């Protein structure tokens, strides 16, 4: 007798089926269902609960990358994408503000230099408007399909730039975070950290400064301070990477985090 084929298939379909009951996993022997286990969908998941917390194994992970100007985000996002892809993981790379046509238009509004002053509340609401669109259109559907999402900036940028930089009250930002995201949070956030003057001198060689890049050193010091605080407050979620090291050392540090995340995939 030849080998018997046994397959375990886990479902991620219940992720956004608010309140519904769906099979959570099946055991197939020779392509016939031997056993299936029902799982009650978690109430509130449709409002954006962390997908990985809700469905367990074989699910996507939500990774975000953060940092001030000139930290090397683009290079290191490419490194993370290639590292995961080479291990057979389907990665959706996206960014904030942006990631959908509408959200990219909002990004353009936010970044353009203009004569009219942009009030901090206007800026904050535009950022969360773009985020709401991006989450529904890109992030949640990708995670629900079991893909990994790698996002260039997310709400930690809001805490850093609008909170630290502009001086917005953190509790008010948290209220908008809950409104827009429900309980959805990144599984892992890499914060690339660099001396502000060094980063700015790198970034300002690249192009004309946009509305954010033209901010003062003191503004970016406050932004960096919030990132450092966030990293210290929840080390299981954040990794602060010294982006002032040679690139190979930066990427070794990032790789260690990815290995841990992959090992814990369940
Ligand atoms: P990038 O240049 O990294 O794509 O970011 C665009 C700007 O958007 C960034 N500027 N700088 N310097 C910071 C800003 N931003 C916020 O201020 N709050 C946010 O929540 C996000 C996602 C971005």
py3Dmol code that shows the C-alpha trace and the ligand (Angstrom):
import py3Dmol

protein = """\
ATOM      1  CA  UNK A   1       0.000   0.000   0.000  1.00  0.00           C
ATOM      2  CA  UNK A   2       1.323   3.486  -0.937  1.00  0.00           C
ATOM      3  CA  UNK A   3       1.559   6.473   1.431  1.00  0.00           C
ATOM      4  CA  UNK A   4      -1.722   7.918   2.755  1.00  0.00           C
ATOM      5  CA  UNK A   5      -2.235  11.635   2.231  1.00  0.00           C
ATOM      6  CA  UNK A   6      -3.254  13.528   5.391  1.00  0.00           C
ATOM      7  CA  UNK A   7      -3.913  17.286   5.254  1.00  0.00           C
ATOM      8  CA  UNK A   8      -4.821  19.736   7.970  1.00  0.00           C
ATOM      9  CA  UNK A   9      -6.554  22.826   6.583  1.00  0.00           C
ATOM     10  CA  UNK A  10      -7.146  25.833   8.788  1.00  0.00           C
ATOM     11  CA  UNK A  11      -9.739  28.435   7.913  1.00  0.00           C
ATOM     12  CA  UNK A  12      -9.191  32.139   8.160  1.00  0.00           C
ATOM     13  CA  UNK A  13     -12.577  32.808   6.587  1.00  0.00           C
ATOM     14  CA  UNK A  14     -14.277  33.592   9.861  1.00  0.00           C
ATOM     15  CA  UNK A  15     -12.015  36.578  10.424  1.00  0.00           C
ATOM     16  CA  UNK A  16     -14.359  39.225   9.152  1.00  0.00           C
ATOM     17  CA  UNK A  17     -17.611  37.338   9.497  1.00  0.00           C
ATOM     18  CA  UNK A  18     -18.938  39.231  12.416  1.00  0.00           C
ATOM     19  CA  UNK A  19     -20.867  36.986  14.759  1.00  0.00           C
ATOM     20  CA  UNK A  20     -21.083  34.044  12.308  1.00  0.00           C
ATOM     21  CA  UNK A  21     -20.144  30.415  12.975  1.00  0.00           C
ATOM     22  CA  UNK A  22     -17.713  28.814  10.539  1.00  0.00           C
ATOM     23  CA  UNK A  23     -15.505  25.695  10.573  1.00  0.00           C
ATOM     24  CA  UNK A  24     -12.121  26.621  11.998  1.00  0.00           C
ATOM     25  CA  UNK A  25     -10.173  23.631  10.674  1.00  0.00           C
ATOM     26  CA  UNK A  26     -10.549  20.324   8.897  1.00  0.00           C
ATOM     27  CA  UNK A  27      -8.525  17.080   8.723  1.00  0.00           C
ATOM     28  CA  UNK A  28      -8.532  15.465   5.285  1.00  0.00           C
ATOM     29  CA  UNK A  29      -7.448  11.852   4.739  1.00  0.00           C
ATOM     30  CA  UNK A  30      -7.115  10.923   1.084  1.00  0.00           C
ATOM     31  CA  UNK A  31      -9.048  14.112   0.254  1.00  0.00           C
ATOM     32  CA  UNK A  32     -12.049  13.100   2.427  1.00  0.00           C
ATOM     33  CA  UNK A  33     -12.937  15.091   5.518  1.00  0.00           C
ATOM     34  CA  UNK A  34     -12.157  12.945   8.557  1.00  0.00           C
ATOM     35  CA  UNK A  35     -12.824  15.577  11.181  1.00  0.00           C
ATOM     36  CA  UNK A  36     -13.803  19.192  11.351  1.00  0.00           C
ATOM     37  CA  UNK A  37     -13.793  21.552  14.244  1.00  0.00           C
ATOM     38  CA  UNK A  38     -16.242  24.433  14.508  1.00  0.00           C
ATOM     39  CA  UNK A  39     -15.087  27.752  15.828  1.00  0.00           C
ATOM     40  CA  UNK A  40     -17.372  30.529  16.891  1.00  0.00           C
ATOM     41  CA  UNK A  41     -16.217  33.723  15.214  1.00  0.00           C
ATOM     42  CA  UNK A  42     -14.949  36.234  17.701  1.00  0.00           C
ATOM     43  CA  UNK A  43     -17.431  39.010  18.296  1.00  0.00           C
ATOM     44  CA  UNK A  44     -16.012  42.373  17.373  1.00  0.00           C
ATOM     45  CA  UNK A  45     -13.501  40.999  14.888  1.00  0.00           C
ATOM     46  CA  UNK A  46     -15.397  42.748  12.110  1.00  0.00           C
ATOM     47  CA  UNK A  47     -14.653  45.977  13.909  1.00  0.00           C
ATOM     48  CA  UNK A  48     -10.958  45.258  13.499  1.00  0.00           C
ATOM     49  CA  UNK A  49      -9.656  42.928  16.232  1.00  0.00           C
ATOM     50  CA  UNK A  50      -6.077  41.739  15.773  1.00  0.00           C
ATOM     51  CA  UNK A  51      -6.407  39.011  13.161  1.00  0.00           C
ATOM     52  CA  UNK A  52      -3.545  36.998  14.549  1.00  0.00           C
ATOM     53  CA  UNK A  53      -4.966  37.010  18.058  1.00  0.00           C
ATOM     54  CA  UNK A  54      -8.361  35.985  16.767  1.00  0.00           C
ATOM     55  CA  UNK A  55      -7.686  33.075  14.479  1.00  0.00           C
ATOM     56  CA  UNK A  56      -4.429  31.508  15.624  1.00  0.00           C
ATOM     57  CA  UNK A  57      -2.427  29.466  13.117  1.00  0.00           C
ATOM     58  CA  UNK A  58      -1.828  30.000   9.395  1.00  0.00           C
ATOM     59  CA  UNK A  59      -2.710  33.642   9.407  1.00  0.00           C
ATOM     60  CA  UNK A  60      -1.156  36.830   8.177  1.00  0.00           C
ATOM     61  CA  UNK A  61       0.912  39.111  10.313  1.00  0.00           C
ATOM     62  CA  UNK A  62       0.802  42.888  10.341  1.00  0.00           C
ATOM     63  CA  UNK A  63       4.285  44.430  10.442  1.00  0.00           C
ATOM     64  CA  UNK A  64       4.916  48.161  10.481  1.00  0.00           C
ATOM     65  CA  UNK A  65       8.115  50.134  10.040  1.00  0.00           C
ATOM     66  CA  UNK A  66       8.641  53.522  11.619  1.00  0.00           C
ATOM     67  CA  UNK A  67      11.280  56.179  12.026  1.00  0.00           C
ATOM     68  CA  UNK A  68      12.251  59.793  11.497  1.00  0.00           C
ATOM     69  CA  UNK A  69      13.716  61.231   8.317  1.00  0.00           C
ATOM     70  CA  UNK A  70      16.725  59.578   6.695  1.00  0.00           C
ATOM     71  CA  UNK A  71      16.657  56.368   8.768  1.00  0.00           C
ATOM     72  CA  UNK A  72      16.688  54.113   5.692  1.00  0.00           C
ATOM     73  CA  UNK A  73      13.063  52.959   5.811  1.00  0.00           C
ATOM     74  CA  UNK A  74      12.802  52.226   2.074  1.00  0.00           C
ATOM     75  CA  UNK A  75      15.957  50.092   1.955  1.00  0.00           C
ATOM     76  CA  UNK A  76      14.948  48.148   5.041  1.00  0.00           C
ATOM     77  CA  UNK A  77      11.352  47.673   3.928  1.00  0.00           C
ATOM     78  CA  UNK A  78      12.778  46.067   0.776  1.00  0.00           C
ATOM     79  CA  UNK A  79      14.985  43.876   2.966  1.00  0.00           C
ATOM     80  CA  UNK A  80      12.025  42.694   5.080  1.00  0.00           C
ATOM     81  CA  UNK A  81       9.864  42.093   2.000  1.00  0.00           C
ATOM     82  CA  UNK A  82      12.582  40.024   0.276  1.00  0.00           C
ATOM     83  CA  UNK A  83      13.433  38.111   3.452  1.00  0.00           C
ATOM     84  CA  UNK A  84       9.799  37.050   3.977  1.00  0.00           C
ATOM     85  CA  UNK A  85       9.095  36.410   0.299  1.00  0.00           C
ATOM     86  CA  UNK A  86      12.129  34.129   0.027  1.00  0.00           C
ATOM     87  CA  UNK A  87      10.563  32.028   2.815  1.00  0.00           C
ATOM     88  CA  UNK A  88       7.373  31.548   0.833  1.00  0.00           C
ATOM     89  CA  UNK A  89       5.347  34.218   2.601  1.00  0.00           C
ATOM     90  CA  UNK A  90       2.969  36.331   0.547  1.00  0.00           C
ATOM     91  CA  UNK A  91       3.738  39.926   1.520  1.00  0.00           C
ATOM     92  CA  UNK A  92       1.596  42.966   0.727  1.00  0.00           C
ATOM     93  CA  UNK A  93       3.748  46.082   0.942  1.00  0.00           C
ATOM     94  CA  UNK A  94       1.890  49.307   1.511  1.00  0.00           C
ATOM     95  CA  UNK A  95       2.269  52.706   3.174  1.00  0.00           C
ATOM     96  CA  UNK A  96       0.622  55.445   5.197  1.00  0.00           C
ATOM     97  CA  UNK A  97      -0.643  57.950   4.590  1.00  0.00           C
ATOM     98  CA  UNK A  98      -1.666  56.320   1.317  1.00  0.00           C
ATOM     99  CA  UNK A  99      -1.976  52.802  -0.020  1.00  0.00           C
ATOM    100  CA  UNK A 100      -5.207  53.321  -2.023  1.00  0.00           C
ATOM    101  CA  UNK A 101      -5.995  55.922  -4.716  1.00  0.00           C
ATOM    102  CA  UNK A 102      -8.133  57.985  -2.338  1.00  0.00           C
ATOM    103  CA  UNK A 103      -5.676  57.719   0.540  1.00  0.00           C
ATOM    104  CA  UNK A 104      -2.823  58.681  -1.806  1.00  0.00           C
ATOM    105  CA  UNK A 105      -4.767  61.826  -2.714  1.00  0.00           C
ATOM    106  CA  UNK A 106      -5.060  62.628   0.988  1.00  0.00           C
ATOM    107  CA  UNK A 107      -1.312  62.003   1.317  1.00  0.00           C
ATOM    108  CA  UNK A 108      -0.689  64.548  -1.415  1.00  0.00           C
ATOM    109  CA  UNK A 109      -2.871  67.084   0.428  1.00  0.00           C
ATOM    110  CA  UNK A 110      -0.982  66.445   3.658  1.00  0.00           C
ATOM    111  CA  UNK A 111       2.545  66.600   2.292  1.00  0.00           C
ATOM    112  CA  UNK A 112       2.213  69.582  -0.078  1.00  0.00           C
ATOM    113  CA  UNK A 113       3.690  72.868   1.013  1.00  0.00           C
ATOM    114  CA  UNK A 114       0.960  75.535   0.964  1.00  0.00           C
ATOM    115  CA  UNK A 115       0.368  79.142   1.995  1.00  0.00           C
ATOM    116  CA  UNK A 116      -2.775  78.383   3.988  1.00  0.00           C
ATOM    117  CA  UNK A 117      -1.901  77.159   7.494  1.00  0.00           C
ATOM    118  CA  UNK A 118      -2.865  73.527   8.148  1.00  0.00           C
ATOM    119  CA  UNK A 119      -4.288  73.240  11.628  1.00  0.00           C
ATOM    120  CA  UNK A 120      -3.102  70.291  13.716  1.00  0.00           C
ATOM    121  CA  UNK A 121      -6.681  68.958  14.051  1.00  0.00           C
ATOM    122  CA  UNK A 122      -7.185  69.128  10.267  1.00  0.00           C
ATOM    123  CA  UNK A 123      -3.942  67.215   9.780  1.00  0.00           C
ATOM    124  CA  UNK A 124      -4.870  64.604  12.379  1.00  0.00           C
ATOM    125  CA  UNK A 125      -8.320  63.986  10.895  1.00  0.00           C
ATOM    126  CA  UNK A 126      -6.972  63.737   7.345  1.00  0.00           C
ATOM    127  CA  UNK A 127      -4.444  61.153   8.519  1.00  0.00           C
ATOM    128  CA  UNK A 128      -7.140  59.046  10.173  1.00  0.00           C
ATOM    129  CA  UNK A 129      -9.445  59.465   7.156  1.00  0.00           C
ATOM    130  CA  UNK A 130      -6.718  58.065   4.899  1.00  0.00           C
ATOM    131  CA  UNK A 131      -6.133  55.277   7.442  1.00  0.00           C
ATOM    132  CA  UNK A 132      -9.806  54.266   7.541  1.00  0.00           C
ATOM    133  CA  UNK A 133      -9.830  53.893   3.764  1.00  0.00           C
ATOM    134  CA  UNK A 134      -6.529  52.032   3.682  1.00  0.00           C
ATOM    135  CA  UNK A 135      -7.545  49.597   6.407  1.00  0.00           C
ATOM    136  CA  UNK A 136     -10.830  48.635   4.762  1.00  0.00           C
ATOM    137  CA  UNK A 137      -9.489  48.554   1.235  1.00  0.00           C
ATOM    138  CA  UNK A 138      -6.070  46.956   1.683  1.00  0.00           C
ATOM    139  CA  UNK A 139      -4.940  45.899   5.146  1.00  0.00           C
ATOM    140  CA  UNK A 140      -7.918  43.954   6.495  1.00  0.00           C
ATOM    141  CA  UNK A 141      -8.672  42.074   3.249  1.00  0.00           C
ATOM    142  CA  UNK A 142      -4.994  41.070   2.903  1.00  0.00           C
ATOM    143  CA  UNK A 143      -4.791  39.786   6.494  1.00  0.00           C
ATOM    144  CA  UNK A 144      -8.071  37.951   6.047  1.00  0.00           C
ATOM    145  CA  UNK A 145      -6.577  36.125   3.055  1.00  0.00           C
ATOM    146  CA  UNK A 146      -3.675  35.039   5.257  1.00  0.00           C
ATOM    147  CA  UNK A 147      -1.184  37.418   3.625  1.00  0.00           C
ATOM    148  CA  UNK A 148       1.360  39.358   5.607  1.00  0.00           C
ATOM    149  CA  UNK A 149       1.099  43.137   5.483  1.00  0.00           C
ATOM    150  CA  UNK A 150       4.239  45.237   5.639  1.00  0.00           C
ATOM    151  CA  UNK A 151       3.291  48.868   6.124  1.00  0.00           C
ATOM    152  CA  UNK A 152       5.607  51.872   5.821  1.00  0.00           C
ATOM    153  CA  UNK A 153       4.340  53.872   8.834  1.00  0.00           C
ATOM    154  CA  UNK A 154       1.091  53.440  10.735  1.00  0.00           C
ATOM    155  CA  UNK A 155      -0.508  54.891  13.861  1.00  0.00           C
ATOM    156  CA  UNK A 156       2.775  55.054  15.782  1.00  0.00           C
ATOM    157  CA  UNK A 157       3.682  57.817  13.314  1.00  0.00           C
ATOM    158  CA  UNK A 158       0.575  59.647  14.483  1.00  0.00           C
ATOM    159  CA  UNK A 159       1.631  59.348  18.128  1.00  0.00           C
ATOM    160  CA  UNK A 160       5.124  60.500  17.168  1.00  0.00           C
ATOM    161  CA  UNK A 161       4.392  63.305  14.664  1.00  0.00           C
ATOM    162  CA  UNK A 162       0.962  64.621  15.676  1.00  0.00           C
ATOM    163  CA  UNK A 163       1.429  63.721  19.360  1.00  0.00           C
ATOM    164  CA  UNK A 164       5.124  64.501  19.920  1.00  0.00           C
ATOM    165  CA  UNK A 165       5.751  66.854  17.010  1.00  0.00           C
ATOM    166  CA  UNK A 166       2.541  68.910  17.037  1.00  0.00           C
ATOM    167  CA  UNK A 167       1.779  68.440  20.726  1.00  0.00           C
ATOM    168  CA  UNK A 168      -1.583  66.685  20.324  1.00  0.00           C
ATOM    169  CA  UNK A 169      -2.956  65.022  23.428  1.00  0.00           C
ATOM    170  CA  UNK A 170      -2.192  61.299  23.302  1.00  0.00           C
ATOM    171  CA  UNK A 171      -5.558  60.344  24.798  1.00  0.00           C
ATOM    172  CA  UNK A 172      -7.376  62.091  21.938  1.00  0.00           C
ATOM    173  CA  UNK A 173      -5.254  60.254  19.378  1.00  0.00           C
ATOM    174  CA  UNK A 174      -6.104  57.007  21.187  1.00  0.00           C
ATOM    175  CA  UNK A 175      -9.817  57.782  20.815  1.00  0.00           C
ATOM    176  CA  UNK A 176      -9.445  58.145  17.053  1.00  0.00           C
ATOM    177  CA  UNK A 177      -7.293  55.021  16.949  1.00  0.00           C
ATOM    178  CA  UNK A 178     -10.111  53.051  18.581  1.00  0.00           C
ATOM    179  CA  UNK A 179     -12.741  54.587  16.324  1.00  0.00           C
ATOM    180  CA  UNK A 180     -10.855  53.790  13.124  1.00  0.00           C
ATOM    181  CA  UNK A 181      -9.083  50.551  14.013  1.00  0.00           C
ATOM    182  CA  UNK A 182     -11.240  48.915  16.660  1.00  0.00           C
ATOM    183  CA  UNK A 183      -8.720  46.614  18.344  1.00  0.00           C
ATOM    184  CA  UNK A 184      -6.565  46.049  15.274  1.00  0.00           C
ATOM    185  CA  UNK A 185      -2.914  46.765  16.064  1.00  0.00           C
ATOM    186  CA  UNK A 186       0.307  45.732  14.319  1.00  0.00           C
ATOM    187  CA  UNK A 187       1.784  42.424  15.471  1.00  0.00           C
ATOM    188  CA  UNK A 188       5.258  43.855  15.295  1.00  0.00           C
ATOM    189  CA  UNK A 189       6.715  47.314  14.787  1.00  0.00           C
ATOM    190  CA  UNK A 190      10.294  48.047  13.815  1.00  0.00           C
ATOM    191  CA  UNK A 191      11.387  51.549  14.787  1.00  0.00           C
ATOM    192  CA  UNK A 192      14.542  52.660  13.025  1.00  0.00           C
ATOM    193  CA  UNK A 193      16.294  55.120  15.300  1.00  0.00           C
ATOM    194  CA  UNK A 194      18.943  57.628  14.281  1.00  0.00           C
ATOM    195  CA  UNK A 195      20.444  60.899  15.428  1.00  0.00           C
ATOM    196  CA  UNK A 196      18.101  63.574  14.058  1.00  0.00           C
ATOM    197  CA  UNK A 197      20.744  65.805  12.498  1.00  0.00           C
ATOM    198  CA  UNK A 198      22.426  62.875  10.790  1.00  0.00           C
ATOM    199  CA  UNK A 199      19.094  61.594   9.425  1.00  0.00           C
ATOM    200  CA  UNK A 200      18.002  65.012   8.199  1.00  0.00           C
ATOM    201  CA  UNK A 201      21.295  65.654   6.446  1.00  0.00           C
ATOM    202  CA  UNK A 202      20.803  62.356   4.577  1.00  0.00           C
ATOM    203  CA  UNK A 203      17.139  63.069   3.740  1.00  0.00           C
ATOM    204  CA  UNK A 204      17.617  66.657   2.652  1.00  0.00           C
ATOM    205  CA  UNK A 205      20.162  65.633   0.021  1.00  0.00           C
ATOM    206  CA  UNK A 206      17.431  63.634  -1.728  1.00  0.00           C
ATOM    207  CA  UNK A 207      14.784  66.205  -2.691  1.00  0.00           C
ATOM    208  CA  UNK A 208      13.027  69.466  -1.838  1.00  0.00           C
ATOM    209  CA  UNK A 209      11.609  69.179   1.698  1.00  0.00           C
ATOM    210  CA  UNK A 210       7.839  68.536   1.888  1.00  0.00           C
ATOM    211  CA  UNK A 211       5.569  70.037   4.567  1.00  0.00           C
ATOM    212  CA  UNK A 212       6.875  67.615   7.221  1.00  0.00           C
ATOM    213  CA  UNK A 213      10.498  67.479   6.152  1.00  0.00           C
ATOM    214  CA  UNK A 214      10.712  71.265   6.478  1.00  0.00           C
ATOM    215  CA  UNK A 215      10.024  71.066  10.229  1.00  0.00           C
ATOM    216  CA  UNK A 216      12.595  72.117  12.831  1.00  0.00           C
ATOM    217  CA  UNK A 217      15.196  69.931  14.539  1.00  0.00           C
ATOM    218  CA  UNK A 218      13.256  70.396  17.821  1.00  0.00           C
ATOM    219  CA  UNK A 219      10.101  68.980  16.151  1.00  0.00           C
ATOM    220  CA  UNK A 220      11.972  65.865  15.032  1.00  0.00           C
ATOM    221  CA  UNK A 221      13.637  65.492  18.443  1.00  0.00           C
ATOM    222  CA  UNK A 222      10.145  65.296  19.974  1.00  0.00           C
ATOM    223  CA  UNK A 223       9.064  62.780  17.318  1.00  0.00           C
ATOM    224  CA  UNK A 224      12.114  60.625  18.100  1.00  0.00           C
ATOM    225  CA  UNK A 225      11.429  60.922  21.819  1.00  0.00           C
ATOM    226  CA  UNK A 226       7.921  59.477  21.397  1.00  0.00           C
ATOM    227  CA  UNK A 227       9.229  56.577  19.313  1.00  0.00           C
ATOM    228  CA  UNK A 228      11.782  55.789  22.022  1.00  0.00           C
ATOM    229  CA  UNK A 229       9.068  55.958  24.690  1.00  0.00           C
ATOM    230  CA  UNK A 230       6.759  53.669  22.728  1.00  0.00           C
ATOM    231  CA  UNK A 231       9.566  51.144  22.241  1.00  0.00           C
ATOM    232  CA  UNK A 232      10.355  51.134  25.953  1.00  0.00           C
ATOM    233  CA  UNK A 233       6.687  50.820  26.924  1.00  0.00           C
ATOM    234  CA  UNK A 234       5.969  47.559  25.063  1.00  0.00           C
ATOM    235  CA  UNK A 235       9.144  45.653  24.107  1.00  0.00           C
ATOM    236  CA  UNK A 236       7.088  42.610  23.017  1.00  0.00           C
ATOM    237  CA  UNK A 237       5.547  44.716  20.256  1.00  0.00           C
ATOM    238  CA  UNK A 238       8.297  47.213  19.333  1.00  0.00           C
ATOM    239  CA  UNK A 239      11.945  46.810  18.412  1.00  0.00           C
ATOM    240  CA  UNK A 240      14.102  49.896  18.360  1.00  0.00           C
ATOM    241  CA  UNK A 241      16.862  49.324  15.796  1.00  0.00           C
ATOM    242  CA  UNK A 242      19.998  51.477  15.809  1.00  0.00           C
ATOM    243  CA  UNK A 243      19.880  52.773  12.225  1.00  0.00           C
ATOM    244  CA  UNK A 244      23.167  54.644  12.656  1.00  0.00           C
ATOM    245  CA  UNK A 245      25.078  51.330  12.379  1.00  0.00           C
ATOM    246  CA  UNK A 246      26.394  50.023   9.060  1.00  0.00           C
ATOM    247  CA  UNK A 247      23.522  48.629   6.950  1.00  0.00           C
ATOM    248  CA  UNK A 248      24.620  44.987   7.411  1.00  0.00           C
ATOM    249  CA  UNK A 249      24.366  45.349  11.201  1.00  0.00           C
ATOM    250  CA  UNK A 250      20.963  47.056  10.935  1.00  0.00           C
ATOM    251  CA  UNK A 251      19.687  44.195   8.817  1.00  0.00           C
ATOM    252  CA  UNK A 252      21.119  41.572  11.182  1.00  0.00           C
ATOM    253  CA  UNK A 253      19.090  43.158  13.972  1.00  0.00           C
ATOM    254  CA  UNK A 254      15.964  43.201  11.805  1.00  0.00           C
ATOM    255  CA  UNK A 255      16.507  39.585  10.787  1.00  0.00           C
ATOM    256  CA  UNK A 256      16.597  38.484  14.431  1.00  0.00           C
ATOM    257  CA  UNK A 257      13.167  40.034  14.966  1.00  0.00           C
ATOM    258  CA  UNK A 258      11.785  38.354  11.845  1.00  0.00           C
ATOM    259  CA  UNK A 259      13.123  34.959  12.908  1.00  0.00           C
ATOM    260  CA  UNK A 260      11.372  35.313  16.268  1.00  0.00           C
ATOM    261  CA  UNK A 261       8.136  36.380  14.597  1.00  0.00           C
ATOM    262  CA  UNK A 262       8.265  33.500  12.146  1.00  0.00           C
ATOM    263  CA  UNK A 263       9.021  30.976  14.919  1.00  0.00           C
ATOM    264  CA  UNK A 264       5.993  32.177  16.834  1.00  0.00           C
ATOM    265  CA  UNK A 265       3.675  31.818  13.847  1.00  0.00           C
ATOM    266  CA  UNK A 266       1.912  28.858  15.338  1.00  0.00           C
TER     267      UNK A 266
END
"""
ligand_1 = """\
23
LIG
P 7.269 59.291 4.462
O 8.075 60.404 3.882
O 8.059 58.415 5.394
O 6.516 58.514 3.432
O 6.149 59.925 5.410
C 5.345 60.965 5.025
C 5.110 61.897 6.177
O 3.882 61.631 6.777
C 6.151 61.787 7.265
N 7.004 62.894 7.120
N 8.095 63.099 7.540
N 9.034 63.605 7.809
C 5.371 61.802 8.559
C 3.968 61.977 8.148
N 2.997 61.190 8.922
C 2.417 61.772 10.025
O 2.726 62.909 10.345
N 1.516 61.042 10.741
C 1.151 59.782 10.393
O 0.323 59.150 11.069
C 1.760 59.193 9.239
C 1.384 57.792 8.832
C 2.690 59.924 8.544
"""
view = py3Dmol.view(width=600, height=400)
view.addModel(protein, "pdb")
view.setStyle({"model": 0}, {"cartoon": {"style": "trace"}})
view.addModel(ligand_1, "xyz")
view.setStyle({"model": 1}, {"stick": {}})
view.zoomTo()
view.show()
